Amino acid sequence: MRYAGVLLAIWLIIGAIAVAQRGYFTNSPQTCASAGTIALTVIAGPLNYAGLNPSVSRCNIPQPSN
């Protein structure tokens, strides 16, 4: 169990580095969409360094009501 926690911490640190390299902490507007982009990059960022290219497809969000 201890190794899983260490692995998770390393994963999140690498993801935070990926977010910082893309400039999302400093150059993005403060909206829910940018927060989602940051969260997704933290989670999937280490996969990019491993040579994989994860992507989100068919992301359908509802339109706001009038």
mmCIF file as Biopython writes it, N, C-alpha, C and O atoms, coordinates in Angstrom:
data_model
#
loop_
_atom_site.group_PDB
_atom_site.id
_atom_site.type_symbol
_atom_site.label_atom_id
_atom_site.label_alt_id
_atom_site.label_comp_id
_atom_site.label_asym_id
_atom_site.label_entity_id
_atom_site.label_seq_id
_atom_site.pdbx_PDB_ins_code
_atom_site.Cartn_x
_atom_site.Cartn_y
_atom_site.Cartn_z
_atom_site.occupancy
_atom_site.B_iso_or_equiv
_atom_site.auth_seq_id
_atom_site.auth_asym_id
_atom_site.pdbx_PDB_model_num
ATOM 1   N N  . MET A ? 1  ? 0.824   -1.194 0.000   1.0 0.0 1  A 1 
ATOM 2   C CA . MET A ? 1  ? 0.000   0.000  0.000   1.0 0.0 1  A 1 
ATOM 3   C C  . MET A ? 1  ? 0.867   1.257  0.000   1.0 0.0 1  A 1 
ATOM 4   O O  . MET A ? 1  ? 0.511   2.270  -0.601  1.0 0.0 1  A 1 
ATOM 5   N N  . ARG A ? 2  ? 1.993   1.178  0.672   1.0 0.0 2  A 1 
ATOM 6   C CA . ARG A ? 2  ? 2.881   2.326  0.733   1.0 0.0 2  A 1 
ATOM 7   C C  . ARG A ? 2  ? 3.419   2.663  -0.655  1.0 0.0 2  A 1 
ATOM 8   O O  . ARG A ? 2  ? 3.548   3.834  -1.011  1.0 0.0 2  A 1 
ATOM 9   N N  . TYR A ? 3  ? 3.730   1.630  -1.435  1.0 0.0 3  A 1 
ATOM 10  C CA . TYR A ? 3  ? 4.275   1.856  -2.773  1.0 0.0 3  A 1 
ATOM 11  C C  . TYR A ? 3  ? 3.244   2.497  -3.694  1.0 0.0 3  A 1 
ATOM 12  O O  . TYR A ? 3  ? 3.600   3.284  -4.570  1.0 0.0 3  A 1 
ATOM 13  N N  . ALA A ? 4  ? 1.979   2.168  -3.505  1.0 0.0 4  A 1 
ATOM 14  C CA . ALA A ? 4  ? 0.927   2.776  -4.322  1.0 0.0 4  A 1 
ATOM 15  C C  . ALA A ? 4  ? 0.832   4.274  -4.041  1.0 0.0 4  A 1 
ATOM 16  O O  . ALA A ? 4  ? 0.642   5.069  -4.961  1.0 0.0 4  A 1 
ATOM 17  N N  . GLY A ? 5  ? 0.962   4.654  -2.793  1.0 0.0 5  A 1 
ATOM 18  C CA . GLY A ? 5  ? 0.926   6.070  -2.437  1.0 0.0 5  A 1 
ATOM 19  C C  . GLY A ? 5  ? 2.102   6.840  -3.002  1.0 0.0 5  A 1 
ATOM 20  O O  . GLY A ? 5  ? 1.952   7.967  -3.474  1.0 0.0 5  A 1 
ATOM 21  N N  . VAL A ? 6  ? 3.275   6.223  -2.951  1.0 0.0 6  A 1 
ATOM 22  C CA . VAL A ? 6  ? 4.468   6.861  -3.514  1.0 0.0 6  A 1 
ATOM 23  C C  . VAL A ? 6  ? 4.330   6.984  -5.024  1.0 0.0 6  A 1 
ATOM 24  O O  . VAL A ? 6  ? 4.670   8.019  -5.598  1.0 0.0 6  A 1 
ATOM 25  N N  . LEU A ? 7  ? 3.834   5.936  -5.669  1.0 0.0 7  A 1 
ATOM 26  C CA . LEU A ? 7  ? 3.633   5.965  -7.116  1.0 0.0 7  A 1 
ATOM 27  C C  . LEU A ? 7  ? 2.619   7.036  -7.507  1.0 0.0 7  A 1 
ATOM 28  O O  . LEU A ? 7  ? 2.813   7.740  -8.497  1.0 0.0 7  A 1 
ATOM 29  N N  . LEU A ? 8  ? 1.542   7.164  -6.740  1.0 0.0 8  A 1 
ATOM 30  C CA . LEU A ? 8  ? 0.538   8.194  -7.013  1.0 0.0 8  A 1 
ATOM 31  C C  . LEU A ? 8  ? 1.129   9.594  -6.850  1.0 0.0 8  A 1 
ATOM 32  O O  . LEU A ? 8  ? 0.863   10.479 -7.663  1.0 0.0 8  A 1 
ATOM 33  N N  . ALA A ? 9  ? 1.921   9.793  -5.811  1.0 0.0 9  A 1 
ATOM 34  C CA . ALA A ? 9  ? 2.539   11.103 -5.599  1.0 0.0 9  A 1 
ATOM 35  C C  . ALA A ? 9  ? 3.485   11.455 -6.742  1.0 0.0 9  A 1 
ATOM 36  O O  . ALA A ? 9  ? 3.492   12.592 -7.213  1.0 0.0 9  A 1 
ATOM 37  N N  . ILE A ? 10 ? 4.282   10.491 -7.188  1.0 0.0 10 A 1 
ATOM 38  C CA . ILE A ? 10 ? 5.191   10.731 -8.309  1.0 0.0 10 A 1 
ATOM 39  C C  . ILE A ? 10 ? 4.405   11.044 -9.570  1.0 0.0 10 A 1 
ATOM 40  O O  . ILE A ? 10 ? 4.774   11.940 -10.329 1.0 0.0 10 A 1 
ATOM 41  N N  . TRP A ? 11 ? 3.310   10.301 -9.801  1.0 0.0 11 A 1 
ATOM 42  C CA . TRP A ? 11 ? 2.454   10.523 -10.976 1.0 0.0 11 A 1 
ATOM 43  C C  . TRP A ? 11 ? 1.908   11.951 -10.978 1.0 0.0 11 A 1 
ATOM 44  O O  . TRP A ? 11 ? 1.937   12.628 -12.006 1.0 0.0 11 A 1 
ATOM 45  N N  . LEU A ? 12 ? 1.411   12.408 -9.825  1.0 0.0 12 A 1 
ATOM 46  C CA . LEU A ? 12 ? 0.834   13.749 -9.743  1.0 0.0 12 A 1 
ATOM 47  C C  . LEU A ? 12 ? 1.896   14.835 -9.892  1.0 0.0 12 A 1 
ATOM 48  O O  . LEU A ? 12 ? 1.629   15.889 -10.471 1.0 0.0 12 A 1 
ATOM 49  N N  . ILE A ? 13 ? 3.087   14.587 -9.377  1.0 0.0 13 A 1 
ATOM 50  C CA . ILE A ? 13 ? 4.170   15.558 -9.533  1.0 0.0 13 A 1 
ATOM 51  C C  . ILE A ? 13 ? 4.560   15.685 -10.999 1.0 0.0 13 A 1 
ATOM 52  O O  . ILE A ? 13 ? 4.760   16.794 -11.496 1.0 0.0 13 A 1 
ATOM 53  N N  . ILE A ? 14 ? 4.670   14.554 -11.693 1.0 0.0 14 A 1 
ATOM 54  C CA . ILE A ? 14 ? 4.988   14.592 -13.123 1.0 0.0 14 A 1 
ATOM 55  C C  . ILE A ? 14 ? 3.871   15.300 -13.888 1.0 0.0 14 A 1 
ATOM 56  O O  . ILE A ? 14 ? 4.144   16.063 -14.815 1.0 0.0 14 A 1 
ATOM 57  N N  . GLY A ? 15 ? 2.616   15.054 -13.507 1.0 0.0 15 A 1 
ATOM 58  C CA . GLY A ? 15 ? 1.494   15.739 -14.147 1.0 0.0 15 A 1 
ATOM 59  C C  . GLY A ? 15 ? 1.529   17.234 -13.913 1.0 0.0 15 A 1 
ATOM 60  O O  . GLY A ? 15 ? 1.222   18.011 -14.818 1.0 0.0 15 A 1 
ATOM 61  N N  . ALA A ? 16 ? 1.899   17.648 -12.707 1.0 0.0 16 A 1 
ATOM 62  C CA . ALA A ? 16 ? 2.001   19.080 -12.418 1.0 0.0 16 A 1 
ATOM 63  C C  . ALA A ? 16 ? 3.127   19.721 -13.222 1.0 0.0 16 A 1 
ATOM 64  O O  . ALA A ? 16 ? 3.015   20.873 -13.642 1.0 0.0 16 A 1 
ATOM 65  N N  . ILE A ? 17 ? 4.206   18.984 -13.436 1.0 0.0 17 A 1 
ATOM 66  C CA . ILE A ? 17 ? 5.295   19.491 -14.277 1.0 0.0 17 A 1 
ATOM 67  C C  . ILE A ? 17 ? 4.807   19.671 -15.711 1.0 0.0 17 A 1 
ATOM 68  O O  . ILE A ? 17 ? 5.147   20.655 -16.368 1.0 0.0 17 A 1 
ATOM 69  N N  . ALA A ? 18 ? 4.008   18.720 -16.194 1.0 0.0 18 A 1 
ATOM 70  C CA . ALA A ? 18 ? 3.460   18.832 -17.553 1.0 0.0 18 A 1 
ATOM 71  C C  . ALA A ? 18 ? 2.566   20.062 -17.683 1.0 0.0 18 A 1 
ATOM 72  O O  . ALA A ? 18 ? 2.609   20.758 -18.697 1.0 0.0 18 A 1 
ATOM 73  N N  . VAL A ? 19 ? 1.764   20.327 -16.667 1.0 0.0 19 A 1 
ATOM 74  C CA . VAL A ? 19 ? 0.888   21.507 -16.690 1.0 0.0 19 A 1 
ATOM 75  C C  . VAL A ? 19 ? 1.721   22.785 -16.689 1.0 0.0 19 A 1 
ATOM 76  O O  . VAL A ? 19 ? 1.414   23.731 -17.416 1.0 0.0 19 A 1 
ATOM 77  N N  . ALA A ? 20 ? 2.766   22.813 -15.880 1.0 0.0 20 A 1 
ATOM 78  C CA . ALA A ? 20 ? 3.616   24.001 -15.813 1.0 0.0 20 A 1 
ATOM 79  C C  . ALA A ? 20 ? 4.345   24.230 -17.134 1.0 0.0 20 A 1 
ATOM 80  O O  . ALA A ? 20 ? 4.509   25.374 -17.558 1.0 0.0 20 A 1 
ATOM 81  N N  . GLN A ? 21 ? 4.786   23.151 -17.791 1.0 0.0 21 A 1 
ATOM 82  C CA . GLN A ? 21 ? 5.474   23.303 -19.072 1.0 0.0 21 A 1 
ATOM 83  C C  . GLN A ? 21 ? 4.555   23.872 -20.140 1.0 0.0 21 A 1 
ATOM 84  O O  . GLN A ? 21 ? 5.011   24.589 -21.032 1.0 0.0 21 A 1 
ATOM 85  N N  . ARG A ? 22 ? 3.286   23.565 -20.062 1.0 0.0 22 A 1 
ATOM 86  C CA . ARG A ? 22 ? 2.332   24.075 -21.046 1.0 0.0 22 A 1 
ATOM 87  C C  . ARG A ? 22 ? 1.846   25.485 -20.698 1.0 0.0 22 A 1 
ATOM 88  O O  . ARG A ? 22 ? 1.140   26.105 -21.494 1.0 0.0 22 A 1 
ATOM 89  N N  . GLY A ? 23 ? 2.208   25.988 -19.539 1.0 0.0 23 A 1 
ATOM 90  C CA . GLY A ? 23 ? 1.845   27.342 -19.149 1.0 0.0 23 A 1 
ATOM 91  C C  . GLY A ? 23 ? 0.417   27.483 -18.666 1.0 0.0 23 A 1 
ATOM 92  O O  . GLY A ? 23 ? -0.117  28.593 -18.647 1.0 0.0 23 A 1 
ATOM 93  N N  . TYR A ? 24 ? -0.216  26.388 -18.276 1.0 0.0 24 A 1 
ATOM 94  C CA . TYR A ? 24 ? -1.612  26.461 -17.852 1.0 0.0 24 A 1 
ATOM 95  C C  . TYR A ? 24 ? -1.780  27.154 -16.504 1.0 0.0 24 A 1 
ATOM 96  O O  . TYR A ? 24 ? -2.855  27.683 -16.221 1.0 0.0 24 A 1 
ATOM 97  N N  . PHE A ? 25 ? -0.750  27.164 -15.669 1.0 0.0 25 A 1 
ATOM 98  C CA . PHE A ? 25 ? -0.871  27.821 -14.374 1.0 0.0 25 A 1 
ATOM 99  C C  . PHE A ? 25 ? -0.831  29.336 -14.498 1.0 0.0 25 A 1 
ATOM 100 O O  . PHE A ? 25 ? -1.396  30.036 -13.658 1.0 0.0 25 A 1 
ATOM 101 N N  . THR A ? 26 ? -0.175  29.854 -15.527 1.0 0.0 26 A 1 
ATOM 102 C CA . THR A ? 26 ? 0.010   31.303 -15.628 1.0 0.0 26 A 1 
ATOM 103 C C  . THR A ? 26 ? -0.744  31.941 -16.784 1.0 0.0 26 A 1 
ATOM 104 O O  . THR A ? 26 ? -1.153  33.097 -16.679 1.0 0.0 26 A 1 
ATOM 105 N N  . ASN A ? 27 ? -0.938  31.226 -17.876 1.0 0.0 27 A 1 
ATOM 106 C CA . ASN A ? 27 ? -1.472  31.849 -19.087 1.0 0.0 27 A 1 
ATOM 107 C C  . ASN A ? 27 ? -2.902  31.461 -19.427 1.0 0.0 27 A 1 
ATOM 108 O O  . ASN A ? 27 ? -3.362  31.768 -20.526 1.0 0.0 27 A 1 
ATOM 109 N N  . SER A ? 28 ? -3.612  30.807 -18.542 1.0 0.0 28 A 1 
ATOM 110 C CA . SER A ? 28 ? -4.967  30.386 -18.887 1.0 0.0 28 A 1 
ATOM 111 C C  . SER A ? 28 ? -5.987  31.200 -18.094 1.0 0.0 28 A 1 
ATOM 112 O O  . SER A ? 28 ? -5.714  31.601 -16.962 1.0 0.0 28 A 1 
ATOM 113 N N  . PRO A ? 29 ? -7.155  31.444 -18.676 1.0 0.0 29 A 1 
ATOM 114 C CA . PRO A ? 29 ? -8.202  32.166 -17.941 1.0 0.0 29 A 1 
ATOM 115 C C  . PRO A ? 29 ? -8.722  31.310 -16.792 1.0 0.0 29 A 1 
ATOM 116 O O  . PRO A ? 29 ? -8.658  30.082 -16.845 1.0 0.0 29 A 1 
ATOM 117 N N  . GLN A ? 30 ? -9.227  31.951 -15.775 1.0 0.0 30 A 1 
ATOM 118 C CA . GLN A ? 30 ? -9.723  31.236 -14.608 1.0 0.0 30 A 1 
ATOM 119 C C  . GLN A ? 30 ? -11.188 30.879 -14.811 1.0 0.0 30 A 1 
ATOM 120 O O  . GLN A ? 30 ? -12.085 31.575 -14.335 1.0 0.0 30 A 1 
ATOM 121 N N  . THR A ? 31 ? -11.413 29.790 -15.523 1.0 0.0 31 A 1 
ATOM 122 C CA . THR A ? 31 ? -12.758 29.298 -15.785 1.0 0.0 31 A 1 
ATOM 123 C C  . THR A ? 31 ? -12.812 27.820 -15.443 1.0 0.0 31 A 1 
ATOM 124 O O  . THR A ? 31 ? -11.787 27.185 -15.196 1.0 0.0 31 A 1 
ATOM 125 N N  . CYS A ? 32 ? -14.021 27.285 -15.434 1.0 0.0 32 A 1 
ATOM 126 C CA . CYS A ? 32 ? -14.182 25.854 -15.184 1.0 0.0 32 A 1 
ATOM 127 C C  . CYS A ? 32 ? -13.550 25.028 -16.301 1.0 0.0 32 A 1 
ATOM 128 O O  . CYS A ? 32 ? -13.025 23.943 -16.052 1.0 0.0 32 A 1 
ATOM 129 N N  . ALA A ? 33 ? -13.598 25.537 -17.520 1.0 0.0 33 A 1 
ATOM 130 C CA . ALA A ? 33 ? -13.000 24.815 -18.643 1.0 0.0 33 A 1 
ATOM 131 C C  . ALA A ? 33 ? -11.490 24.709 -18.480 1.0 0.0 33 A 1 
ATOM 132 O O  . ALA A ? 33 ? -10.912 23.652 -18.735 1.0 0.0 33 A 1 
ATOM 133 N N  . SER A ? 34 ? -10.852 25.780 -18.062 1.0 0.0 34 A 1 
ATOM 134 C CA . SER A ? 34 ? -9.399  25.708 -17.881 1.0 0.0 34 A 1 
ATOM 135 C C  . SER A ? 34 ? -9.041  24.848 -16.673 1.0 0.0 34 A 1 
ATOM 136 O O  . SER A ? 34 ? -8.002  24.187 -16.677 1.0 0.0 34 A 1 
ATOM 137 N N  . ALA A ? 35 ? -9.877  24.844 -15.646 1.0 0.0 35 A 1 
ATOM 138 C CA . ALA A ? 35 ? -9.637  23.955 -14.505 1.0 0.0 35 A 1 
ATOM 139 C C  . ALA A ? 35 ? -9.748  22.495 -14.929 1.0 0.0 35 A 1 
ATOM 140 O O  . ALA A ? 35 ? -8.974  21.653 -14.473 1.0 0.0 35 A 1 
ATOM 141 N N  . GLY A ? 36 ? -10.702 22.197 -15.797 1.0 0.0 36 A 1 
ATOM 142 C CA . GLY A ? 36 ? -10.829 20.837 -16.322 1.0 0.0 36 A 1 
ATOM 143 C C  . GLY A ? 36 ? -9.642  20.447 -17.176 1.0 0.0 36 A 1 
ATOM 144 O O  . GLY A ? 36 ? -9.183  19.307 -17.125 1.0 0.0 36 A 1 
ATOM 145 N N  . THR A ? 37 ? -9.143  21.391 -17.965 1.0 0.0 37 A 1 
ATOM 146 C CA . THR A ? 37 ? -7.963  21.132 -18.786 1.0 0.0 37 A 1 
ATOM 147 C C  . THR A ? 37 ? -6.751  20.852 -17.911 1.0 0.0 37 A 1 
ATOM 148 O O  . THR A ? 37 ? -5.967  19.946 -18.198 1.0 0.0 37 A 1 
ATOM 149 N N  . ILE A ? 38 ? -6.598  21.622 -16.851 1.0 0.0 38 A 1 
ATOM 150 C CA . ILE A ? 38 ? -5.481  21.411 -15.936 1.0 0.0 38 A 1 
ATOM 151 C C  . ILE A ? 38 ? -5.604  20.050 -15.256 1.0 0.0 38 A 1 
ATOM 152 O O  . ILE A ? 38 ? -4.621  19.315 -15.163 1.0 0.0 38 A 1 
ATOM 153 N N  . ALA A ? 39 ? -6.800  19.710 -14.783 1.0 0.0 39 A 1 
ATOM 154 C CA . ALA A ? 39 ? -6.994  18.420 -14.110 1.0 0.0 39 A 1 
ATOM 155 C C  . ALA A ? 39 ? -6.723  17.255 -15.053 1.0 0.0 39 A 1 
ATOM 156 O O  . ALA A ? 39 ? -6.084  16.277 -14.668 1.0 0.0 39 A 1 
ATOM 157 N N  . LEU A ? 40 ? -7.204  17.358 -16.275 1.0 0.0 40 A 1 
ATOM 158 C CA . LEU A ? 40 ? -6.984  16.287 -17.247 1.0 0.0 40 A 1 
ATOM 159 C C  . LEU A ? 40 ? -5.509  16.163 -17.608 1.0 0.0 40 A 1 
ATOM 160 O O  . LEU A ? 40 ? -5.010  15.056 -17.808 1.0 0.0 40 A 1 
ATOM 161 N N  . THR A ? 41 ? -4.813  17.285 -17.691 1.0 0.0 41 A 1 
ATOM 162 C CA . THR A ? 41 ? -3.388  17.244 -18.004 1.0 0.0 41 A 1 
ATOM 163 C C  . THR A ? 41 ? -2.593  16.652 -16.850 1.0 0.0 41 A 1 
ATOM 164 O O  . THR A ? 41 ? -1.633  15.917 -17.081 1.0 0.0 41 A 1 
ATOM 165 N N  . VAL A ? 42 ? -2.970  16.954 -15.615 1.0 0.0 42 A 1 
ATOM 166 C CA . VAL A ? 42 ? -2.285  16.365 -14.467 1.0 0.0 42 A 1 
ATOM 167 C C  . VAL A ? 42 ? -2.451  14.853 -14.478 1.0 0.0 42 A 1 
ATOM 168 O O  . VAL A ? 42 ? -1.513  14.121 -14.160 1.0 0.0 42 A 1 
ATOM 169 N N  . ILE A ? 43 ? -3.635  14.384 -14.841 1.0 0.0 43 A 1 
ATOM 170 C CA . ILE A ? 43 ? -3.891  12.945 -14.841 1.0 0.0 43 A 1 
ATOM 171 C C  . ILE A ? 43 ? -3.237  12.262 -16.040 1.0 0.0 43 A 1 
ATOM 172 O O  . ILE A ? 43 ? -2.627  11.203 -15.892 1.0 0.0 43 A 1 
ATOM 173 N N  . ALA A ? 44 ? -3.357  12.854 -17.215 1.0 0.0 44 A 1 
ATOM 174 C CA . ALA A ? 44 ? -2.870  12.203 -18.435 1.0 0.0 44 A 1 
ATOM 175 C C  . ALA A ? 44 ? -1.482  12.662 -18.854 1.0 0.0 44 A 1 
ATOM 176 O O  . ALA A ? 44 ? -0.890  12.064 -19.752 1.0 0.0 44 A 1 
ATOM 177 N N  . GLY A ? 45 ? -0.951  13.693 -18.237 1.0 0.0 45 A 1 
ATOM 178 C CA . GLY A ? 45 ? 0.346   14.227 -18.622 1.0 0.0 45 A 1 
ATOM 179 C C  . GLY A ? 45 ? 1.485   13.221 -18.593 1.0 0.0 45 A 1 
ATOM 180 O O  . GLY A ? 45 ? 2.273   13.173 -19.537 1.0 0.0 45 A 1 
ATOM 181 N N  . PRO A ? 46 ? 1.601   12.408 -17.533 1.0 0.0 46 A 1 
ATOM 182 C CA . PRO A ? 46 ? 2.688   11.422 -17.509 1.0 0.0 46 A 1 
ATOM 183 C C  . PRO A ? 46 ? 2.609   10.408 -18.648 1.0 0.0 46 A 1 
ATOM 184 O O  . PRO A ? 46 ? 3.633   9.852  -19.047 1.0 0.0 46 A 1 
ATOM 185 N N  . LEU A ? 47 ? 1.429   10.163 -19.169 1.0 0.0 47 A 1 
ATOM 186 C CA . LEU A ? 47 ? 1.310   9.235  -20.297 1.0 0.0 47 A 1 
ATOM 187 C C  . LEU A ? 47 ? 1.981   9.798  -21.541 1.0 0.0 47 A 1 
ATOM 188 O O  . LEU A ? 47 ? 2.516   9.042  -22.353 1.0 0.0 47 A 1 
ATOM 189 N N  . ASN A ? 48 ? 1.959   11.123 -21.700 1.0 0.0 48 A 1 
ATOM 190 C CA . ASN A ? 48 ? 2.644   11.745 -22.839 1.0 0.0 48 A 1 
ATOM 191 C C  . ASN A ? 48 ? 4.145   11.512 -22.762 1.0 0.0 48 A 1 
ATOM 192 O O  . ASN A ? 48 ? 4.787   11.256 -23.780 1.0 0.0 48 A 1 
ATOM 193 N N  . TYR A ? 49 ? 4.702   11.598 -21.572 1.0 0.0 49 A 1 
ATOM 194 C CA . TYR A ? 49 ? 6.137   11.364 -21.414 1.0 0.0 49 A 1 
ATOM 195 C C  . TYR A ? 49 ? 6.488   9.899  -21.652 1.0 0.0 49 A 1 
ATOM 196 O O  . TYR A ? 49 ? 7.628   9.582  -21.991 1.0 0.0 49 A 1 
ATOM 197 N N  . ALA A ? 50 ? 5.520   9.005  -21.476 1.0 0.0 50 A 1 
ATOM 198 C CA . ALA A ? 50 ? 5.751   7.575  -21.722 1.0 0.0 50 A 1 
ATOM 199 C C  . ALA A ? 50 ? 5.626   7.234  -23.201 1.0 0.0 50 A 1 
ATOM 200 O O  . ALA A ? 50 ? 5.869   6.090  -23.587 1.0 0.0 50 A 1 
ATOM 201 N N  . GLY A ? 51 ? 5.252   8.203  -24.041 1.0 0.0 51 A 1 
ATOM 202 C CA . GLY A ? 51 ? 5.155   7.970  -25.471 1.0 0.0 51 A 1 
ATOM 203 C C  . GLY A ? 51 ? 3.742   7.734  -25.960 1.0 0.0 51 A 1 
ATOM 204 O O  . GLY A ? 51 ? 3.529   7.553  -27.158 1.0 0.0 51 A 1 
ATOM 205 N N  . LEU A ? 52 ? 2.781   7.732  -25.068 1.0 0.0 52 A 1 
ATOM 206 C CA . LEU A ? 52 ? 1.384   7.583  -25.468 1.0 0.0 52 A 1 
ATOM 207 C C  . LEU A ? 52 ? 0.801   8.961  -25.742 1.0 0.0 52 A 1 
ATOM 208 O O  . LEU A ? 52 ? 1.334   9.968  -25.275 1.0 0.0 52 A 1 
ATOM 209 N N  . ASN A ? 53 ? -0.278  9.008  -26.488 1.0 0.0 53 A 1 
ATOM 210 C CA . ASN A ? 53 ? -0.924  10.278 -26.791 1.0 0.0 53 A 1 
ATOM 211 C C  . ASN A ? 53 ? -2.404  10.164 -26.441 1.0 0.0 53 A 1 
ATOM 212 O O  . ASN A ? 53 ? -3.231  9.970  -27.332 1.0 0.0 53 A 1 
ATOM 213 N N  . PRO A ? 54 ? -2.753  10.282 -25.156 1.0 0.0 54 A 1 
ATOM 214 C CA . PRO A ? 54 ? -4.164  10.177 -24.784 1.0 0.0 54 A 1 
ATOM 215 C C  . PRO A ? 54 ? -4.940  11.398 -25.257 1.0 0.0 54 A 1 
ATOM 216 O O  . PRO A ? 54 ? -4.422  12.514 -25.259 1.0 0.0 54 A 1 
ATOM 217 N N  . SER A ? 55 ? -6.172  11.177 -25.652 1.0 0.0 55 A 1 
ATOM 218 C CA . SER A ? 55 ? -7.018  12.288 -26.072 1.0 0.0 55 A 1 
ATOM 219 C C  . SER A ? 55 ? -8.448  12.016 -25.623 1.0 0.0 55 A 1 
ATOM 220 O O  . SER A ? 55 ? -8.852  10.870 -25.426 1.0 0.0 55 A 1 
ATOM 221 N N  . VAL A ? 56 ? -9.187  13.078 -25.470 1.0 0.0 56 A 1 
ATOM 222 C CA . VAL A ? 56 ? -10.592 12.983 -25.096 1.0 0.0 56 A 1 
ATOM 223 C C  . VAL A ? 56 ? -11.401 13.201 -26.359 1.0 0.0 56 A 1 
ATOM 224 O O  . VAL A ? 56 ? -11.275 14.236 -27.014 1.0 0.0 56 A 1 
ATOM 225 N N  . SER A ? 57 ? -12.225 12.235 -26.698 1.0 0.0 57 A 1 
ATOM 226 C CA . SER A ? 57 ? -13.042 12.367 -27.904 1.0 0.0 57 A 1 
ATOM 227 C C  . SER A ? 57 ? -14.515 12.361 -27.519 1.0 0.0 57 A 1 
ATOM 228 O O  . SER A ? 57 ? -14.905 11.856 -26.466 1.0 0.0 57 A 1 
ATOM 229 N N  . ARG A ? 58 ? -15.295 12.922 -28.382 1.0 0.0 58 A 1 
ATOM 230 C CA . ARG A ? 58 ? -16.741 13.016 -28.193 1.0 0.0 58 A 1 
ATOM 231 C C  . ARG A ? 58 ? -17.097 13.640 -26.846 1.0 0.0 58 A 1 
ATOM 232 O O  . ARG A ? 58 ? -17.884 13.086 -26.079 1.0 0.0 58 A 1 
ATOM 233 N N  . CYS A ? 59 ? -16.518 14.777 -26.578 1.0 0.0 59 A 1 
ATOM 234 C CA . CYS A ? 59 ? -16.805 15.500 -25.351 1.0 0.0 59 A 1 
ATOM 235 C C  . CYS A ? 59 ? -18.006 16.408 -25.609 1.0 0.0 59 A 1 
ATOM 236 O O  . CYS A ? 59 ? -17.847 17.524 -26.104 1.0 0.0 59 A 1 
ATOM 237 N N  . ASN A ? 60 ? -19.183 15.942 -25.279 1.0 0.0 60 A 1 
ATOM 238 C CA . ASN A ? 60 ? -20.417 16.697 -25.509 1.0 0.0 60 A 1 
ATOM 239 C C  . ASN A ? 60 ? -20.872 17.319 -24.202 1.0 0.0 60 A 1 
ATOM 240 O O  . ASN A ? 60 ? -21.232 16.616 -23.257 1.0 0.0 60 A 1 
ATOM 241 N N  . ILE A ? 61 ? -20.853 18.628 -24.157 1.0 0.0 61 A 1 
ATOM 242 C CA . ILE A ? 61 ? -21.328 19.319 -22.975 1.0 0.0 61 A 1 
ATOM 243 C C  . ILE A ? 61 ? -22.642 20.008 -23.317 1.0 0.0 61 A 1 
ATOM 244 O O  . ILE A ? 61 ? -22.801 20.515 -24.428 1.0 0.0 61 A 1 
ATOM 245 N N  . PRO A ? 62 ? -23.579 20.033 -22.387 1.0 0.0 62 A 1 
ATOM 246 C CA . PRO A ? 62 ? -24.871 20.652 -22.681 1.0 0.0 62 A 1 
ATOM 247 C C  . PRO A ? 62 ? -24.748 22.170 -22.800 1.0 0.0 62 A 1 
ATOM 248 O O  . PRO A ? 62 ? -23.909 22.796 -22.153 1.0 0.0 62 A 1 
ATOM 249 N N  . GLN A ? 63 ? -25.586 22.727 -23.624 1.0 0.0 63 A 1 
ATOM 250 C CA . GLN A ? 63 ? -25.636 24.173 -23.785 1.0 0.0 63 A 1 
ATOM 251 C C  . GLN A ? 63 ? -26.393 24.778 -22.602 1.0 0.0 63 A 1 
ATOM 252 O O  . GLN A ? 63 ? -27.315 24.152 -22.078 1.0 0.0 63 A 1 
ATOM 253 N N  . PRO A ? 64 ? -26.021 25.971 -22.183 1.0 0.0 64 A 1 
ATOM 254 C CA . PRO A ? 64 ? -26.729 26.604 -21.075 1.0 0.0 64 A 1 
ATOM 255 C C  . PRO A ? 64 ? -28.171 26.938 -21.463 1.0 0.0 64 A 1 
ATOM 256 O O  . PRO A ? 64 ? -28.469 27.228 -22.621 1.0 0.0 64 A 1 
ATOM 257 N N  . SER A ? 65 ? -29.031 26.891 -20.492 1.0 0.0 65 A 1 
ATOM 258 C CA . SER A ? 65 ? -30.436 27.215 -20.760 1.0 0.0 65 A 1 
ATOM 259 C C  . SER A ? 65 ? -30.606 28.721 -20.906 1.0 0.0 65 A 1 
ATOM 260 O O  . SER A ? 65 ? -29.790 29.502 -20.418 1.0 0.0 65 A 1 
ATOM 261 N N  . ASN A ? 66 ? -31.662 29.110 -21.576 1.0 0.0 66 A 1 
ATOM 262 C CA . ASN A ? 66 ? -31.932 30.535 -21.796 1.0 0.0 66 A 1 
ATOM 263 C C  . ASN A ? 66 ? -32.706 31.127 -20.660 1.0 0.0 66 A 1 
ATOM 264 O O  . ASN A ? 66 ? -33.020 32.317 -20.680 1.0 0.0 66 A 1 
#
